[in-house]
Amino acid sequence: MTENFNNGKSGTADGMKDNFKKATTEMLVLFLLGEKPMYVYEMIQALDYRSQSAYSVATLYPAIYRLQKFGFIKEYAKCVSEDNRLRKYYEVTAEGTAYMNSLRDEYHKLVDAVEMIFNSEDTTECSSVNCKDTTFSETAAVGESSQE
């Protein structure tokens, strides 16, 4: 039986894109709310517009609930729109700004590290082609089994 991960997208570029969005959604919500209080659909539209539709999401509610639970955002206001819908506006807290800054720093470090890997050559002394001793050590095996 094969498992169907990520709606059948596992092992595809779409799967990577979905995972990337999951990893960056909270950071981007905090970034947007750092600019001004917004309601959820407004954030979805902003992500879509500002990314030229490359970063579109169906919902932000799971991220909103997590960020609210940890005190990174809070409800700012409730307004009734012209079409008679209740809109909850959210704003980022000081803790949320600090969290967003740390997420953004880590994001840049990871992106830079990936780019370094893409732009580098293998200069290790022990590659799969020229490594002289790749045998499994019996002493390592004994040590590992005694730790279990």
N, C-alpha and C positions, 0 to 999 in steps of 0.2 A: 504494500500500500504506500503510495507516495503522498506526502503531506503537501497541502496547497498553502504556502506561506504568502502573505502580503497580496491577497486577491489574485494569485497566479502570477505575480510580477517578480517573485524572487528569482534572482539570477538574471535580471534584465536591467536595462538603463532606467526604465520606469520605476522599478523597485528601488534602485538607488536614489532616484529623485524623491520618491515618497519618504524614504528613510531620512534623507537630508532635510526635507520639510519638517518632519517630526522633530528632528534635532534642533532646528533653528526657529520654530514657530514662537516659542516663549520669548526668545531674545527679540524677535521682530515685533511682537505685541508690545513688549516693554519699550522698545525704541519708539514706536508710533505714539504710545501713550505719554512718552516723555516730551513729545512735541505739543500735544494738546489732549484734553479728555475726548474720548470717542466712544461710540456705541459699536457693538460687534459687527454688524453688517458694514458699517463705515470702514472698519479696519480691514475687512475682507476686500472691499472695493479698493482701498488704498494699496494693499499688497499687490492686487492684480494690476492696477493702473501703473504703479511705480516700478513694477518689474516688466512692464509691457506684456502682461499675461503669462510670463514664464513662471511666476510664483502665485498660482491660484489655489485656493483651498475651499473646500465645501463648508467647513465649520471651524470655528475657533473656540467653541464652548468648552471642550475638555481642557484646553490650555488656560482659558479664562478662569475656570473653576480651580485649577491647580494653583495658579498665580494668586488668586484671591485667598485660598486656603492658607498659603504660606505668608500672607501679608504683603505681597509684592505689588498688588494693585488693590484698589478699593472702589466701591460704588461712589460716583461723584454726584450724579443727579438722575432723576427720572423725569422724562418729558413725554407728552402725548404728541405724536406727529400729526401732520395735516390729514393723513389717511387713517387717523384714529388708532395708531399702534403705540404701545408703550415702549419707549426706548430707554434702556439703562445705559448711562454714560459711565465709563470707568476712567480712573486716573492712576498714575503710577505713584507709589509711595517712595520715601527716601531709601528704604530697604530694597525696593524694586529697582531703583536707579543704580544702586550699588551692585545688585545682582546682574542687571543688564550689562554694566561695565565689565564685570568679571566674565560673563558669557562672551561678550564681544572680544575681549582680550584672548580668551581661549580659542574662539573661532578663528581669529587672525593667526594665532600660533599654529593651529592645525592646518589651515589653508597654506600658510608659508611652508610648513613641513612637507605637505603633499607636493607642492611645487618644487621644493628642493629635491625630493625623490625623483620626480619626473625629469628634472634637469641635471641629474647627476649620473655618474658612471659607477659601476661596481669596481671599487678599488680595494675590497677586502682581501686579506691574505689567504683566507680559506674559503674558496668558493666550491661549489659542487664539482667543478672540473678539476681543480688542482689540490684538493685537500688530501693530505697523505694518510691520516688516520681517522676513519669515520666509523670504526668498530665500536660496538656497545661495550662498555667496561663492566666487568662482573662486580667490581667493588661498588660501583654506582648502583647496580641493581640490588645488591645486598642492602646498601644504605637506604634505598628508597622503600624496599619491602619492610624494613624494620620500623619505618616511620608511619606506616599505614595503621 
